């Protein structure tokens, strides 16, 4: 599998601004291309990472006030001719604190760096990339449809037996799957 994607997000105010100004557009484009057009040049791992970052962004946005959302829009689409509010940088700093709480918490991690939600998205992306249904995976592995669904949604950590069988079906190693499911931000 190609590991050419780079969604590395530093835990800094500059990393926050870069995420809002530049990376968010790339994430949105990757998801749209993968889900609508499905070009061959989008790697399932890049899609999984983009989808996870998008989910975290949605969670971050839910914590913002209407005024903070206005500042986000200014951060993303501001031109040098527009006047920015006097408290623009102070509000950015407040949003940065909220962003750190959402993006860098350890709620979903296992074994320090493995993200169960990202693992689920990786499994889903690999399956969809090969045009295999969830039911087909369930039948091939001997697990129920509901179990496969829980694994793909990141509700629980897949068993080693399931991961081994999944890797055999899709001709990739469990190591590769884990490497794609480690937080890179």
Secondary structure, DSSP 8 states (H G I E B T S, - for coil): ----------SSHHHHHHIIIIIHHHHHHHHHIIIII--TTS-HHHHHHHHHHHHHHHHHHHT--HHHHHHHHHHHH--TTS---TTHHHHHHHHHHHHHHHHS--TTEETTTEEHHHHHHHHHHHHHHTT--HHHHHHHHT--HHHHHHHHHTSS---HHHHHHHHHHTT--HHHHHHHTB---
